[in-house]
Amino acid sequence: MKFKLSLIFFLLGSSVPCSLFCQAVPKKLIEFGWDYPTVNKLKSEITEMEKAPFDGVVFSIDVDVFNVFDTVKLPDTYFKYDDLTKIKWKKFTDNFLFVRGIGHSGPHWLDDKSWQTISRNIEKLSKAIAVSNAKGIGFDAEYYYEDPTMNPWIYKPSLYNNLTYQQVGNFVRKRGSQFIRALQKYKPDVKILSFWLLGLVIDQNKNRPLPETDMALLPFFVEGMLESKTNASEIIDGNETAYWYTNPEDFILSGERLRNQGAKLILPALREKYKAISLAQCVYLDGLYAKFPEAERGFDKPTKERWLRNNLYHAYKTTDNYIWFYNEKINWWQDKVDSGVREIIEETKKVITAENNIKSIAPGQSKNFSSIEKPLVQEKFFEYNYVKSSNSIRIKLTSKSIKRLRLFQNSRQIYTITNPAGIITIPLNKIYNKQRSLIIITEDENLKIAVSYVN
């Protein structure tokens, strides 16, 4: 089911000059799922595959995904360098090699000899990324298997010669440093798209002390990566929590939550580096379309489509560079996709492109709505206009109940004021780089949120 472009404009209201606000680098939609293609499939079928409505794909060397903490010395032939060079990418410009943050015999954090082998394997992975012209890795650190002793991130003194949590953490930090240095050997500007970075740790830490969480050692590993990353390489938080978002503010506020709360789990000296990480957003088709019983909310097909359409739109507006579109029970490469999904993606991309190309200046106003409900004209909280002569945003509050007003660049907060009133003029020269989404969000005394995407 296609939708009209005017619907999103009506919902969100934005019109600003392209020369001022256009994104220098278009945001990219990346396909990732249980249908991940292998190198052999890409080599032989890439032309047909690139008809899918994506800008890139997460792919695997083989059907068996590479487990980066395995200690088996891998030959060059495992990485299929020759085949990787024969993939004729055209439309898919941003691609990631899929790896899992596990090892079949454990992580061997304390064993220098094992990590010499692990590092050599990762260096060969780095070469595979480079020769394939991929951007980096899609890193899945979550542990799915039954044997808890093989979970690399769990901490128990009995697993580590009764060393303390901090003592084991010091080894893990060293391995995180080795990991990213090995990845950077042939690809100095490697991107690590971590589907979970510290978001799962943050959630588990709400109810359990950090050393007792299932991801207890992951913060140390992230510290090691932060210490040894080059200025050109990039760590990306994939924000898997976005699977279940139902409002635009969920997307807008996610970056501040993840960066600030994640930084509390990191060494003080590295917290600013952590807060500088990129954020990706994700859209989970199987969840939105209730393809398994636990996700069922009783929505009809139009409601599911509206949820998909709006979540994809909000993901585009709030991500730094990437949206990963995750699916389990469909297969893009065998054309086994629910009717209407392809059209929703293509139309949303058209909306985003059209908004990025708007050249006229027009005022806008707030909206408050969910991703699931039908759009309704609701209470207006503020109006805004862009003042070109001073490069500022002028906001007129039309509700006296506003308790906080904030500006965001994608999901990064760049301005905040409490108890605002009347008309507020905010200079943008020092806080906004003109190349990403500018967002206004207010909160009233009843915690009601109103939003406007300025561009």
N, C-alpha and C positions, 0 to 999 in steps of 0.2 A: 504494500500500500504506500503510494507516494504521498508526500505532503507539500503544501505550498510554501514557497520561500517567505511569503508575507507573514506566516504564522510566527516564525521565530522573531522577525523584526517587531511584530506586535508585542510579543512577550517581553522582549528585552530592550528594545528601543535604543539604537545607536546610529550616529552618523557623524563622522569626523574625517578630516582630510587625510587621504592616503599618504601624502608626502610627509605628514607629521607622525602618523601612528602605524603605518604598515610594518609588518614583521619582516625583518631582513631575511630570515631563513624560515620558510614555511614549516609548520609543525607537521610531523609525520605519523601516519597510522601504520602500526606494525602488527601483522598477524602472528599469533602464537597459540598452539593448542595441541591436542593429542594427534592431530593430523600433521604434525611437524614433518616437513620434507627432509629427505636425506640428500647427501651430495649427489648420488647417482640419479635421483629423481630430478633434481634441479638441472643437472647437466643435460638431461634428455628432454625435459618437459617445461623448461623455464618460459618459453614463449607463450604457451597455453596458460601457465600458472599466472603470468603477469596480467591476465585479463581480470583477475580478482581486484576488488577496489581498495588495494593497499599500496603503501609506499615501501614496504619491506616485509621481511619474514624472519622468524626465528627458526633456524634449521639445525640439523644434527649431522655429524660426520657419517653416522650409520644409524640403524634402527635402535641399537643399544646406545644410550646417551653416555657421553664421556663423564666419568666420575673423577673429579680433579684430585681427590685425595688417595686414589689407588696407588699402590707402591710397585705395581708391575711395570718394568721398563718397556716403554712402547717404541716400536720401530717407526721409522719415517713413513713406511707404507701405511700405517694405521691412519695417518692424517690426510691421505689422498691428495697430496699437493698438486699432482698433475691434473686430476679431475677438477679440483677447485679452480684452477686457472682456466678451465674450459667452460665454466658457467658464463653464459652471455647475458649478464644483468643489463637491463635497460630501464624499465619502469621502476623496478625494485632497487632503490638507491641506498636504503638504510637497512642493512641485514645484520643479524647477530647469530653467532654460533652458540647453540644450546649446551650448557654444561650443568652438572649437579654438584653441589658442595658436599659430597660424601665420599667415602671410600669403603670398599667391601670388607676391609679388615680393620676399619677404624681410621681415625685422623692422624695418629702417630705424632701428636703435638710434641712429645718429649724426645723424639728420635731424630737426631740430625741426619743420620745416614738415610733413613727413609725419605726425609724431606729433600735430600739431594736428588733422589730419583723423581720425586713429585715435581720438584722445580724444573728438572730437565724436560719432563713431559709437558709442563705448562709452557716452557719456552717453545716447544714444538707446536703447541696450540697457538702461541703467538704468531708463529710463522704461517700457520694455516689461516689465521685471521687476515694477515697481511696479503698473502697471495690470492685470497678470495675476494679482496676489496670489501670485506665486511667491516662494520664499524667497531665491533667488539663482541662481547659475550652476553648472552642471556643467562644470568646466574641464578639458579634455583637452590637456595640454601636450606629450604624446609626439609625436614626428615619425615619420611612417610612409612617407614618399615617397622616390623614388629620388634626386632631385637634392640632394646634401648641402649645396650652397651656399644652399639655401632653408630649411635647418634653423635656426630662430632661436636655438637654444641652443648650437650648435657654435662653437668659437673657433679661428680660424686668422688669423695676422697678415695674410695676403694678402687676406682678406675685409674687413679694417678698416684699410686705409691703413697697415699695419704698426704700428698701435697695440699696446701691450702688453695682456696679459690683464686687468690691473687697470684700465688706462685705458678699455678697452671696458666692463668691469664697472661703472665709474662711470656711464656712459651708461645701461646696462641698469637699474641701481638707480633712476635718475631716471624711467625708463619704468614700472617697477613701481609707483612712487609715483603717476604720472599715471594708470595703469590703475585702481588701486583708488579714487582720488579721483573719477574719472569714473563708476565703478560706484556710488559712494555718493551721487551727486548727487541722484537721485530715490529712492534706497533706502538710507538711512543705516545700516540694520541688515542689509545684504546679506550673504549667506553664500556663500563661494567654496568649493565642494566640488571640490577638486583631486584627480583620480583618482590621479595621482602628485603628491606635493609634492616632497620631496627623496629619497624612497626609492630611486628609480632612480639618482640621482646617487650615493648612498651605495654602492649595489651596484657600479656601474661604477668608482667610485673605489678599490675594493679592489684592482683589477688595473692601473689606469692613473692617472697624475697627474690631478688635477682639471681642469686646462685641456685635457686630451686626451680627456676623456669626451664622450659625445654630448649631454650636458646641462650642459656646462661653465658656461654663463652663467645658468642658472636660479637658483642661489643668490643672485645679485645682484638678480634680479627679485623674489624673495621678500623680500629685505631692504627693497626699496622699498615693497612692500605693507605690511610690518610697520611701517615708519616712518610711513605715512600712513593706516592704518586707524583708524576711529573706535572708541570703546569698545563701540559697539553692533554693529559688523560682526564677521564671524567668518571665519577661515581654517581650513579643515578638511582634514586629510591623509586622503585616501581609502584609503591603505595597499593598493595594488593587489597587493602581495606576498602578501596573504592568499588569493589565488586557490588556492594550493597547500598551505595549512596542513593538517596531519594530526593535531595534538594540541591540547588546550586551552591548554597553555603557550605555543604559538605565538601564539595570540591575546592571552593575558594579558601576555606580555613584549614584544609588538610596540610598544606605545606608548613604553616607556622606550628601546627601541633607536632608534626613529625620531626621537624628540625629542632624545635625547642626542647621537646621531651626527650628526643634521642640524644641531644647534646648533654643532657644530665647524666647519661650512662657512659660518657666519654671522658677521658682525661681532660682536666681544665685547659691544659695547653693546646689541645686539639679541638676545642669546642667551636671556635670560630671557623675553622676549616670544615667542621661537620655542618655547620649552619649554611655554608656556601654550596653544599651539594645540590645537584639538579633534582627536580621532581618530575616523574612521569605519572600519568594517570592511566587507569585501565578500565575497560568495559568487559563485563563477564556475561556473555550471551546466555549460557546455560542457567545462570542464576536469574537473570531478568525474564527469561522465557520459561522458567520452572521446568527444566528438563530432568529434574530429579525430585522425588517427593518432598524432601525437606525444604525446598525452595518455593513450594506451591503456596500462593496467597489468594487464589481464587480469582485472579485477574482474567478478563477476557482478552482476546487477541488485540483489539485496538489499544487497550491499556498497556499491554506488554510492549507493543510497538512504540507507544508514546514514551514509555520509560526508556527504551533503548535509544530512541531519537534524542530525547533531552539529555540523557546521561552522556551520550557521545558528544553532543554540542558542548555541554559544560566541561567535559574532559579536554576538548580542543581549546576552550577559552582559558583554562587554568594550568595546563601542562607547560613545562618549560620548552620541551622539544618533541617528546614522544607520547603517543597513546598506544598501549598494547591491547589488542582486541583478542580476548581469550575465549576459547571454546573447547569443549570435550566431546560432545555427542553429535557434532556435525563434521563434515569434511569438505573444505573448500576445493580441494584438488580433484575430488570425485564428483563435484557439483551436487553434493548432498547438504543443502543449506535451506533453512526455512524460507518459504515464500515471503517476499517483502524485505528481507534483511539486506540484501545487496542494494536495493533501491534506497532504503533508509540511509545507508552509509554514503552512497553516491550523492544523494540530495543534501545530506548534512555537509559534506565536503564542498558542495556548490555554495551553500549558505556561507560557510567560513570564507571561501574565496571571494564571494561577492562583498562580504563585510570588509575584508581587507582592501578591497578596491574602491571603496566609497571615497569620493573626492569632495563632496560638499559638507558644510558644517551645519548641523542641526541640533537643537537642544534635545535632551532626553529626560526621562523620569524613572523613578524606582518602580519595581514590580516585586510582588511577593507571591510565590507559587511553588509547587512541588514538581518533581519530575514525573509523577504518576498521575496526579489529578488533571482534569481538563483545565485549560487556561481560563482564568476568571479575571475580570477587571476588579481589583481590590483597592483598599485604601492607599492613597498616594502619600509617601513619606518625604520625598524630596524631588526637586527638579535640578537639572544641571545644564551648564553651557560651557563650552571651551572658549577661552579668550586668547585669540591668536597673538595679539600685540604684546601680551605679557607672558605667553606660554603658561597659562594657569587654568585651573578648573574652578568654576564658580558654582557653588552649591547653595540652593535656597531650600531650607527645611520647611516643609509644609505640615509637619506634625510637631507638636510641642512635647511629645513623649519620648523623643530620641535621647538616649543616654550615651550612645557611643557612635562615632562615625569613623570609618577607616577607608583608606585607599590600598589597593593591592595591585601589584604587577604580577600577573599570573596568580600564583598562590603565595607570593612573598609580600608581606605587609611593608608598605613604604611610608605610611602616614596614619596617625591616630589622634583623636581628640575626644575627650569625655565631656558630657553635658554640653554639647554644641547648641547654638541657638541662632536664629535669624539667617543671615547670608554669610557664607564662609568662602573666602578665596584662597586657594592653595597653589602656590608657585610650584611648577613641575621641574624646573631646570636641574635641580640638584638631586631629585629623588626618582625621576622616571627617565629611562633611556630611549623612549619612543619606539621601541622595537618589540614590545610584548603587550599583552592585553592589559588595559587599565580598567580597574573595577572599583566601583563605589559600593560599600555595604554599610548599612546602619542597623542598630539594635535598639529597641525601645524598652520601656520599663517592664513590659510583659515578656521580654525576650523574643519578641517578634522581629524577624529578619526581613529587610528589604534590600534588593540588589539591583544594580544596573551595570551592564557591561558597556563601558564608554566606547570601546572599540573591540 
